[in-house]
Amino acid sequence: MKVLPRILSVKQGRETVRGSPPPRLRPGDLFRAKVLEIRKEGDVLLSSRGVRFQATTARPLKEGSSYHFQVRDAGERILLNVVENHGRVRASPVRLWAAGKPLREKLGPVLGSIAAFAGKKGLPGPLKDALRALQAKIGDFVYEGARKDVEWPARQLKESGIFLESRAARRLMGGGESPSLFRELALADLKGILLSIKAALGRNDTSGSLVGDLAEHVEKALQALVSDQEINLAAAREGLGWFWHIPGRREDGFLGGEAFVQKEAREGEEISFSMSLEFSRMGRMDFLVTMTRSSPGVRILVGDEEKAALVGEHLEELRNGLAEAGLEPGTLVCRERREEDGDGWPFREPGGTAGFLDVIT
């Protein structure tokens, strides 16, 4: 896909044809629109699917011409790309991220439900063995309450399932024996365990309510993991970075989290790491960590001023912890989330928003 260097930023207007609402735009969506009128100061009037809306852009567009657009960001501010070779456009990381969000949000409870089947009666031995493997490792895949194990996040990422094929390929290329290798991954890697359960289910009649329910849960969990793998493949293709999901459980007060690590920076460049965590009491908390050499800066966004004040009382503890780790903390700030902060989409367009088409609300 070739993306033109100038990008559009659109504000959705209320002027419609036949009373139609403005188009619902989500990150990654592709649509075609016609330029009805070129107005002053970069404003343009567009029409798509019988709906007219206004946009502002520094990119020259031709009145009367039609263009394909792709949504790069959404929320209060909607940013669009003008794209060419529309037929060759691959699914973008942000579109894959948005499409897989419902699956990821339910992954923690779904894995808990699958593990609980190990205690059910009437299941064959091989299937129960595969379920017990998940039951024994569930704490390595799903966040369960406060942890003092500082190595847990790295272990959770490694065994989260998104690297299963890569881990297997590396071991085989290193001379590993395939039977023992796959048995090992079937006991340690989340996707490997789920595939083992699915294989055991394949030898049984899944028409019954118990086995049928288990098969449905396993399929949902595998779809979530495959979705995360597709996101990472698309992000790697565009040179953006790595994404992974941390499942949680409502009973532990943590519903889940997502992390995005920017692609490896060149020497002297700033490294960016962002994380969005969802808590039952605090709601969503967004963290952006920027690192220049050994000096990290942290920005924390929360839902309201009261929560920001509560977190702000503990920023000095964070500063001391970073210093104890041998780092030189830069700016540490917590504030209420604003409209211009967006809605937490990862994989934002590098280089800011210069040249984007901005949809007017």
Secondary structure as UniProt FT lines:
FT   STRAND          2..11
FT   TURN            18..19
FT   TURN            27..28
FT   STRAND          30..38
FT   HELIX           40..42
FT   STRAND          43..48
FT   TURN            49..50
FT   STRAND          51..56
FT   TURN            63..64
FT   STRAND          66..73
FT   STRAND          78..84
FT   HELIX           86..88
FT   HELIX           93..105
FT   HELIX           107..116
FT   HELIX           117..119
FT   TURN            121..122
FT   HELIX           125..141
FT   TURN            150..151
FT   HELIX           152..158
FT   TURN            162..163
FT   HELIX           164..173
FT   TURN            174..175
FT   HELIX           178..188
FT   HELIX           190..202
FT   TURN            206..207
FT   HELIX           209..237
FT   TURN            238..239
FT   STRAND          241..249
FT   HELIX           250..252
FT   STRAND          254..262
FT   TURN            267..268
FT   STRAND          271..279
FT   TURN            280..282
FT   STRAND          283..292
FT   TURN            293..294
FT   STRAND          295..302
FT   HELIX           305..312
FT   TURN            313..314
FT   HELIX           315..324
FT   TURN            325..326
FT   STRAND          332..336
FT   HELIX           339..341
FT   TURN            342..343
FT   TURN            350..355
FT   STRAND          357..360
//
